[in-house]
Amino acid sequence: MNGLEKWLPSITWARQYKAATFGNDAVAAIIVTIMLIPQSLAYAMLAGLPPYIGLYASILPLIAYGIFGTSRTLAVGPVAVISLMTAAAAAKIAAPGSPLYIEAALVLAFLSGLMLVAMAVLRLGFLSNFLSHSVISGFISASGILIAASQLKHILGVKAGGDTLPDILTALAGQVGAINLPTVMIGTAATAFLFWVRKSLKPLLVRAGLGPRMADVIAKAGPVAAVIISTLSVALLDLDAEGVKIVGAIPQGLPPLTIPSFDAELWSSLLGGAALLSLVGFVESISVAQTLAAKRRQRIAPDNELMGLGAANLAAAFTGGFPVTGGFARSVVNFDAGAETPLAGALTALGILLTALLLTPLFHFLPQAVLAATIIVAVLSLVDLAALPRVWRYSRHDFIAMAATMLVVLGIGVEPGIVTGVALSLLLFLWRTSRPHVAIVGLVPETEHFRNVDRHRVWVSDTVLSIRVDESLYFANARALEDRIYAEIAGRPALRHVVLMCPAVNLIDASALESLEAIQHRLHDAGVVFHLSEVKGPVMDALRRSDFLDHLQASGGHVFLSQFEAVRTLDPAVVVGLRADGTRAAVSEPCIGLETKAA
Amino acid sequence: MNGLEKWLPSITWARQYKAATFGNDAVAAIIVTIMLIPQSLAYAMLAGLPPYIGLYASILPLIAYGIFGTSRTLAVGPVAVISLMTAAAAAKIAAPGSPLYIEAALVLAFLSGLMLVAMAVLRLGFLSNFLSHSVISGFISASGILIAASQLKHILGVKAGGDTLPDILTALAGQVGAINLPTVMIGTAATAFLFWVRKSLKPLLVRAGLGPRMADVIAKAGPVAAVIISTLSVALLDLDAEGVKIVGAIPQGLPPLTIPSFDAELWSSLLGGAALLSLVGFVESISVAQTLAAKRRQRIAPDNELMGLGAANLAAAFTGGFPVTGGFARSVVNFDAGAETPLAGALTALGILLTALLLTPLFHFLPQAVLAATIIVAVLSLVDLAALPRVWRYSRHDFIAMAATMLVVLGIGVEPGIVTGVALSLLLFLWRTSRPHVAIVGLVPETEHFRNVDRHRVWVSDTVLSIRVDESLYFANARALEDRIYAEIAGRPALRHVVLMCPAVNLIDASALESLEAIQHRLHDAGVVFHLSEVKGPVMDALRRSDFLDHLQASGGHVFLSQFEAVRTLDPAVVVGLRADGTRAAVSEPCIGLETKAA
């Protein structure tokens, strides 16, 4: 891969492009376009922007991603969670829909694009690893609930604000008297219809004799059908005069060329929001891309993904759009529909461009309630509350991070939610590694293996204490190890040797090195020799660069290759089950019920 | 230990108190009092406070610590680094020496006391583990340099400000013309004298025939001698009229009863500073306490230390003082002088009380330059620049954290310095664990041990890939493991089994569990069976709570107790050095020079 192809992966597929591939790409593009038209309008509305901005964000960004990204099938464009985060960030600057608000959305796309490109160039993609699955899952579920709740006002035809779930529900409750009946009828009918289409239409069509592929295409067109039927109903029955809110006039034509404003104050107040939505967008996008790539044994290069998403957001910023990323639902549809290269994305862009040029007058009477129904049905499929009990069973720490993320998203907001989740998962990890699992081990009779004395019947020595630490040793846990070793030697007057078994120690940092020095000194003062065993290569390399090993040797200590070798050298009788005085070696009494478990 | 004694450890030693002990405690108290009088005045000046406040902070806090703390010999009181941090925090509120500034110092002591008590009750002492040795060492060294530089103006007799090293040096350079000659003479003479006392007086006295204990007492009285001689010189020669700055009038009498003001705005602007100085003070104090306790095989309870330091700071807040902690130099002196119980601290408090009641007029002509000399000599002994190359050799990450802490302390300030150090050391740890060491391993011929193929000559199988991961698996590194395994299987068409060897895996969190599921799925799709081996007990317990093991078994995978068992089961020929077709098993070619190292 030469330098150009490293950053322009599209060269690879473009060179080998075949006519047969074009047919597959074109079919996929038509299906995705049909799906994207209502979604792009709806997600712009969710972001607090005029609906047509959703169309603008679905043209050039798709082409930009296709040129720089590595996923063959990722469908880039407006996405629910990113739209919500855009709204959260922009609402700090201005009132939704105002010119300054639209400008803020543009700047968010621009900053997000710059950050993603910078992450690509500086190879900072690893930062996204700090968003754990549990935090992401909790964040997406809670965002889905929040989004669905925020759209209820459109379904009910009332004006109600609120950025948190309690606020939204309170505001809605206060508006019960103001409900607009025609809107409610259209909204609930559209929601019910879309749920039915999603769940039941495809199996029904297959049973009616249609091919599964055709059935799929028709089912995917469900939202478009809802759009057409509801638009016609409103237009013919003059329902907008009855208080049904409609999309209204949409400017017809090419997306405008826009230059995001360079206002230092605006930038600095949007910087945090842009960083968060870049990270979340990247994580969401790359998980979809990798899942789909794995199915066809293709490879995704994280740096190119960052570059592709960065280019897409910059493209959005310069063509009157708002932040975009790779979306789950549309990408899966694109993949299932047979898309083979990013040309499918380019063709989708062409479809949206034609829509923006020619079809926008048709959306005039489209009721906002139907867009809201589209959003609600899409986001509720992202909500995975079953993850809560599943994660609770597996890991309390992951549960805490997930539940806290959800609560803060619902109760305070999306940005504090993701920050809380990341901070909490990091703190919990550090807290856990700061209290390492330390086990006293003994020899499994007639083997060379050592196991926890509390879990196995093993031979132990009175003069040699074998202690295994199951964690890398670093500043956060160095003192805990010291305390544990001092506590263990306190009750063992016959003790002559302590062997610290290090098969799970992947790192000894400078703080832990000082603790080991302190342990060695203190044991020496107490007439006990300190040894190490099973030290890993990289850790041993590091120890050689300090003078710890000299001090260890000076006090009679060794680094043994294996714990068996250590015990055989220091108390040979134990390895055949004998004490030094010829009696049988002590056998540890494991806790009942534990002995069958692994060490 | 009953409930009362849990929080009042002084009951234990008070019950057994003997007359002989009193003699030792009293001697130690006299020596520490002599040392503390000039230090308390000097550190108050360093904190930007009137010198007498140092005396107030050296009375009740010592008694409070003695009641609640567990160290028998810790000498609590004003300390250089904490005084510097007090100045940094209070200077944000008001001009040094102003009534509001003095109030801010009082509130800092109060908040710090509350926080330490809260940490004791909530068992949050582990938080201090996140200050790594490297960060603390860098912080103390840089603070020492900064403090010494900040005192130069008193030695030179000029007015010069500055909170950072460049600012201080620039300000001093601009004042070269304004140097006061008598002040410089007193200041440099005092500094030289104190350095000489510290380095050379005790050996000289011993050689002159004095007992080492007596020589020590006389050497410790050096600063008092400097105080007496310089005060007499100024008083007799009327040097204050020549521009030598003196301490001036000190109110005589008991410390006042003070109530820290409850001003929400003041509190919130001091909260961060109080938190940082509580943590630093606790870390500094507990390291001294543990070092000294270890020498006499006494135990330090971190929760009681928090309570003791909290009580000391609350006592300081209610008696006109400023933040205090356990100091290194005075505690060592107390220990060496033979102190056996905290009664020595109480007697020291009595000494300072008598000083405040009776002796303060004697300090009227004490030159500030001598106090500055006391500070400079004390803090320069804390500076350990040799740690930089030592840590560089051992660990680049520790070096980065240390150097960054020092640079930020010197160039920006103490609070940003400690925050940078902690954040950087945590990020570096996470970054390191996010790129785990993963090794392909093979069987050491004629043993049951597996070692890295790159470091040892080992037998490997064509059909079984043994891969060892040397890190706990969690969200930050789960994806890296996935990538590595996919990359490894790509080039091995004959592969049938992958065994992930987990002796160093101390944790598998929910994110890593999903990655293992993904690996298992993807290998299954590629016709390769995924196995685990040497899974630790606690990790296995967690896996049993998920359905991962069911999925593993359904695809033919096992969890083997040892890697040897795994390979013996999956490719029996390899364990005797044969391939399946009867030819010799492949032997890995380790890199030259690496084979003698540990695995």
Interface residues (C-beta under 8 A of the other chain):
Chain A: F126 N129 F130 L131 S132 H133 S134 V135 A294 R390 V391 R393 Y394 S395 H397 D398 S425 L426 F429 L430 W431 R432 T433 S434 R435 P436 H437 E448 H449 N452 R455 D470 E471 S472 Y474 F475 A476 N477 A478 R479 A480 P503 A504 V505 N506 L507 D509 A510 S511 L513 E514 A518 R522 V535 K536 G537 P538 M540 D541 A542 R545 S546 V559 L561 S562 K597 A598 A599
Chain B: F126 N129 F130 L131 S132 H133 S134 V135 A294 R390 V391 R393 Y394 S395 H397 D398 S425 L426 F429 L430 W431 R432 T433 S434 R435 P436 H437 E448 H449 N452 R455 D470 E471 S472 Y474 F475 A476 N477 A478 R479 A480 P503 A504 V505 N506 L507 D509 A510 S511 L513 E514 A518 R522 V535 K536 G537 P538 M540 D541 A542 R545 S546 V559 L561 S562 K597 A598 A599
